[in-house]
Amino acid sequence: MKLLGLVTLYYPPVHIAKNLLTYAEDLDGLFIWDNTPGGSNCQFPESISRKIVKFRQGENTGIGKALNAAVTFAVGNGYTYLLTMDQDSAFTDSTFKDYIRIINSDKDESHFAYVPLINAATVVSNAPLKEAQGMIISGSIFPLSKIQKVGPYLDKFVMDAIDTEYFLRIHRHTGKVMLVSAANLKHELGHPLQKQLFIWHPMSLNYSPVRTYYIARNFLYLNKQYAEFKRPELLWKLIWERPFYILFMEDNKWEKLIALAKGIWQGWRKDLNHDCYFKKLNPIPKSHEHK
């Protein structure tokens, strides 16, 4: 196994180095893709710095282009596996060592990707592999040979539902995603907003207008494009009940409602070619607006 790790940064937290230390030392190379406008100026300890084989800084492209760039780099430099990570994720204790040990010993050609437990209370170091019912990008490990078979990630999705689409495509290629119960990933799920309305304590996902747009567009696209994607409860949670939470709990109501409407319209029509929000990933600084 020759393992390349990819981590995508966007205004990374102050504890980013602590997160990376839970897995970076066991990588053969670390690809950092920094989407922070102007760069994040992170300082890493030597144990991380010596693992960095590529450090990209530039415009915010979302994560789709980062994933495909990492695949291209990995294939061109002899890597055999790719680990994909969010900046807010970290492995607990030493579970990453068990994760790669188990994957390295698995010879089943039907296994196209591996995922850890997410925010689990306990892990089982010797538990057998079992087929996963879903996946997220962060913490997943992909054999490069299987990525070449399934094809590149759908970077037109930009930042949301890329993992769900790839999971569906793996299955279309008769592959399986396997859960490794010896590994546990601490993963932060955004910044939800909770309020009290009488005796009710509703919790809003509180996504930005940009995220609201991509979530609505991409998941409705999946619903139209993949007959096997049958998740009405997910569509309800992420899309159809959002107007209530936007109106009664969140800020930037008008901007979010417009973003939601545009996402619904384009997702329903399976239109990925007219991206309404990609340019908004890199807003023009006010000091340059009139130059």
C-alpha positions in Angstrom: 0.0 0.0 0.0 1.2 3.5 -0.9 -1.3 5.9 0.6 -1.9 9.5 -0.4 -4.0 11.7 1.9 -6.0 14.6 0.6 -7.3 17.3 3.0 -9.2 20.3 1.8 -8.9 23.5 3.7 -11.3 26.5 3.9 -10.5 29.0 6.7 -9.2 26.0 8.8 -9.8 25.9 12.6 -6.9 26.6 14.9 -6.6 23.0 15.8 -6.1 21.8 12.2 -2.6 20.5 13.0 -4.1 18.4 15.8 -6.6 16.9 13.4 -3.9 16.1 10.8 -1.7 14.5 13.4 -4.2 11.7 14.0 -3.4 10.3 10.5 -0.7 12.2 8.7 2.3 10.3 10.1 0.9 7.0 8.7 0.6 8.4 5.1 3.1 8.1 2.4 2.2 11.6 1.2 -0.1 14.4 2.0 -1.8 16.6 -0.6 -3.2 19.8 0.9 -5.7 21.7 -1.2 -6.3 25.1 0.3 -9.5 26.8 -0.8 -9.1 29.8 1.5 -9.0 33.0 -0.5 -5.5 34.4 -0.1 -4.3 31.3 1.6 -4.7 30.1 5.2 -1.1 30.5 6.3 -1.2 27.4 8.4 1.9 26.4 10.4 2.5 22.7 10.6 4.9 20.7 12.9 7.7 18.8 11.2 5.9 15.5 11.5 3.3 16.9 9.2 5.4 19.1 7.0 7.7 16.2 5.9 4.7 14.3 4.6 3.4 17.2 2.4 4.1 16.3 -1.3 1.8 19.0 -2.8 0.3 22.2 -1.3 -2.1 23.9 -3.6 -3.4 27.4 -2.9 -5.7 29.4 -5.1 -9.4 30.2 -5.8 -12.1 28.3 -3.9 -13.2 25.5 -6.3 -15.2 23.5 -3.8 -14.0 20.0 -3.1 -14.9 18.2 -6.4 -11.9 19.6 -8.3 -9.6 18.9 -5.3 -10.7 15.2 -5.3 -10.0 14.8 -9.0 -6.7 16.6 -8.8 -5.6 14.3 -6.0 -6.5 11.3 -8.1 -4.4 12.6 -11.0 -1.5 13.3 -8.7 -1.8 9.9 -7.0 -1.9 7.9 -10.3 1.0 9.9 -11.7 3.2 9.3 -8.6 2.7 5.6 -8.0 0.2 5.8 -5.1 -2.2 2.8 -4.8 -4.8 4.3 -2.3 -6.3 7.7 -1.6 -7.6 8.9 1.7 -10.0 11.9 1.5 -10.4 14.1 4.6 -12.3 17.2 5.7 -10.4 19.8 7.8 -12.8 19.2 10.7 -12.3 15.4 10.9 -9.9 13.5 13.1 -9.4 9.8 13.9 -9.7 8.8 17.5 -6.7 7.4 19.4 -4.7 5.1 17.1 -7.6 3.8 15.1 -6.1 5.0 11.8 -3.3 2.5 12.1 -5.8 -0.3 12.4 -7.8 1.1 9.6 -5.0 0.9 7.1 -3.8 -2.4 8.4 -7.1 -4.0 7.8 -7.5 -2.4 4.4 -4.0 -3.5 3.3 -4.8 -7.1 4.2 -8.1 -7.2 2.3 -7.8 -8.8 -1.1 -11.5 -8.9 -2.1 -11.7 -7.3 -5.6 -15.4 -6.4 -5.1 -14.4 -3.9 -2.4 -14.2 -0.5 -4.1 -14.0 1.8 -1.0 -13.6 1.7 2.8 -15.2 3.9 5.5 -14.7 4.1 9.2 -17.3 4.4 12.0 -18.5 8.0 12.5 -18.5 9.5 16.0 -18.8 6.0 17.6 -18.7 5.5 21.3 -16.6 2.3 21.0 -14.7 0.5 18.3 -14.2 -3.2 17.7 -10.6 -3.8 16.6 -11.1 -7.3 15.3 -14.6 -7.0 13.8 -15.0 -8.4 10.3 -15.6 -6.0 7.4 -19.3 -5.5 6.6 -20.9 -3.7 3.7 -21.7 0.0 4.4 -25.1 1.5 3.7 -23.6 4.9 2.8 -20.5 7.0 2.9 -19.1 10.5 3.4 -16.0 11.8 1.7 -14.2 12.5 4.9 -12.4 9.4 6.2 -13.0 7.3 3.1 -10.1 5.3 1.5 -10.3 4.4 -2.2 -8.0 2.0 -4.1 -6.8 3.9 -7.1 -7.5 1.0 -9.4 -11.2 1.1 -8.4 -11.4 4.9 -8.9 -10.0 4.4 -12.4 -12.7 1.8 -13.0 -15.6 3.9 -11.6 -14.4 7.2 -13.1 -13.7 10.7 -11.6 -15.7 12.3 -9.0 -18.6 14.5 -10.3 -16.9 17.8 -9.8 -19.8 19.8 -11.2 -21.5 19.0 -7.8 -18.8 21.3 -6.4 -19.3 20.5 -2.7 -22.4 18.6 -1.7 -23.7 15.0 -2.5 -20.4 14.1 -4.2 -20.0 11.2 -1.8 -23.6 10.0 -2.3 -23.3 10.1 -6.1 -20.0 8.2 -6.0 -21.5 5.6 -3.6 -24.3 5.0 -6.2 -21.9 4.8 -9.0 -19.8 2.3 -7.2 -22.8 0.1 -6.9 -23.6 0.5 -10.6 -20.1 -1.0 -11.2 -21.0 -3.9 -9.0 -18.6 -2.7 -6.3 -19.1 -2.6 -2.5 -18.2 0.0 0.1 -17.0 -1.7 3.2 -17.2 -0.5 6.8 -14.1 -1.0 8.9 -15.3 -1.0 12.5 -11.8 -0.8 13.9 -11.6 2.8 12.8 -13.5 5.8 14.3 -13.7 9.3 12.8 -14.7 12.3 14.8 -16.6 14.4 12.3 -18.2 17.8 12.9 -21.6 18.1 11.2 -21.7 21.8 10.4 -23.1 24.5 12.8 -26.8 23.8 13.5 -29.0 26.4 15.1 -31.4 25.5 17.8 -34.2 27.7 19.2 -37.1 27.4 21.5 -40.7 27.9 20.2 -43.0 27.4 23.2 -42.3 23.7 24.2 -40.7 22.8 20.9 -36.9 23.0 20.4 -36.4 22.9 16.6 -32.9 22.6 15.1 -32.0 24.2 11.8 -29.2 23.0 9.5 -28.5 26.7 9.1 -26.6 26.3 5.8 -25.3 29.4 3.9 -27.1 30.4 0.7 -24.3 28.7 -1.3 -24.6 25.4 0.5 -28.4 25.7 0.4 -28.2 26.0 -3.4 -25.9 23.1 -4.0 -27.7 20.8 -1.6 -31.0 21.3 -3.2 -29.7 21.1 -6.8 -27.5 18.1 -6.3 -29.8 15.9 -4.3 -32.7 16.6 -6.6 -30.4 15.8 -9.5 -29.6 12.4 -7.8 -33.3 11.8 -7.3 -33.9 12.3 -11.0 -30.7 10.6 -12.4 -30.6 7.5 -10.2 -33.7 5.4 -9.9 -32.1 3.5 -7.0 -31.7 6.7 -5.0 -34.8 6.3 -2.8 -34.4 8.7 0.1 -37.6 10.8 0.5 -36.8 11.4 4.2 -33.5 12.9 3.2 -35.0 15.2 0.6 -37.6 16.3 3.1 -35.0 17.1 5.7 -32.5 18.9 3.4 -34.9 20.6 1.0 -38.6 20.6 1.5 -38.8 21.7 5.1 -36.0 24.2 4.8 -38.3 27.2 4.0 -39.9 26.8 7.5 -36.5 26.9 9.3 -35.2 29.7 7.0 -38.3 31.9 7.7 -38.5 31.3 11.5 -35.0 30.7 12.7 -32.2 31.7 10.3 -30.6 35.0 9.1 -30.2 36.0 5.4 -33.8 34.7 4.8 -34.2 36.2 1.3 -30.9 35.2 0.0 -31.4 31.6 1.3 -34.9 31.3 -0.1 -33.7 32.5 -3.5 -30.8 30.0 -3.4 -33.2 27.2 -2.4 -35.6 28.1 -5.3 -32.7 28.2 -7.8 -31.3 24.9 -6.6 -34.7 23.2 -6.7 -35.4 24.5 -10.3 -32.0 23.3 -11.6 -32.0 20.0 -9.8 -35.5 19.2 -11.0 -34.3 19.8 -14.6 -31.0 17.9 -14.0 -29.2 21.1 -15.1 -25.6 21.1 -13.9 -24.3 23.3 -16.7 -25.6 26.6 -15.5 -24.1 27.0 -12.0 -25.6 30.1 -10.3 -23.3 30.1 -7.4 -19.8 29.0 -8.4 -18.6 32.6 -8.9 -19.9 33.4 -5.4 -17.3 31.0 -4.0 -14.8 33.8 -4.7 -16.4 37.1 -4.0 -14.6 40.2 -5.2 -13.1 42.1 -2.3 -14.8 45.4 -1.7 -11.5 47.2 -2.2 -11.4 45.9 -5.8 -15.0 46.3 -6.8 -14.6 49.6 -8.6 -11.2 49.0 -10.2 
